[in-house]
Every structure is written in structure tokens, then in C-alpha cells.
Amino acid sequence: MFSKISTSRPLRAVAGIVVAGGLALGLSACSPATDHYYGASDGTRVALPGNSLEVINLMILTSDSGDAVMVGAVHNRSNEDNTASIVSTDGSINKQFPVVAGGTTNLFTDGAPVTFTGFAPKAGSTVDATFSDAQGDTTTIHIPVFDGDLPEYKDYLPTTQG
């Protein structure tokens, strides 16, 4: 009347779970997403085709008075000093930024902030621009425009001197 209890069935289930977990962990480490930077921000992040320079979290903050400031950074991935250029298609932005080899230039804190007066684009829009390096690599970027509606940007808004 008594039946034999099999201990192999629970062991096989545990072994299967361990193997499946190990396989899932191993495959997730091989995911292409682990090889790329992810810019968790409101600004734009774009690398040039030659991979020499990239903009990180680039955005423009504007006030109701038409004053604006560019916030973000330019990183130099190469072993040589370089110059980044950002030129908007409408001509309202034409800026160059020196970036040392392997370094990052913060556009808001390194030197004088990049400011504009009479800036026409409003919060919620984007400014189309060309991003390039000294070697001639270029790409089109879309720079988002924000105002002080988001509390994290209020302290960075330009103020009118009067």
C-alpha cells in the first residue's frame, strides 16, 4: 500500500531553475545595451560619426524675457585636443568649445555660461543644429528648449540684468 517517494523530481526542478537562472544572467551580460552609454536626462546626447566628440545632456533653458542659456557638456573621446562647434540652422547659435584630449567641457560651469538674448524658440520646442569637430565630422542634433516649469531647472534659468 505504501508508494515509494521519489526524491529525483524535486532535485530536477531545483537544478532546472538554477540552470535557467544562470543562462538568463549570462545572456543579459552579453546584451548590446551594456556596451552603450545611456543618457538618462531631458537633454540630448549625440556622438559624432568618427566617435571623437559627443554632446551630453545638451539643452537650452529660456525665460519669458527671451534670455537663454545652454546647459550640457561636450566630451572628447580621442587622445588629441579638439574643438566642438554647434551651429543652429537658423543662425541664432554659433558656438565653439575647446575640449582637451579625454576631457569634458561643461558648457554651464567651465568658463562663462553660453547665454543668448532675444532667443525666440519657446519651451517645448527644439532647435536644429549641426554638431561638428575640427576634423570635419558632423551630425545634426535637435536641442530641446525648457523653461522653469521643471523645478530642477529653475536655478539655472538666465536672469535679466536691469
Secondary structure, 3 states (H helix, E strand, C coil): CCCCCCCHHHHHHHHHHHHHHHHHHHHHHCCHHHHCCCCCCCCEEEECCCCCEEEEEEEEEECCCCCEEEEEEEEECCCCCEEEEEEECCCCCEEEEEECCCCEEECCCCCCCEEECCCCCCCCCEEEEEEECCCCCEEEEEEEEECCCCHHHHHHCCCCCC
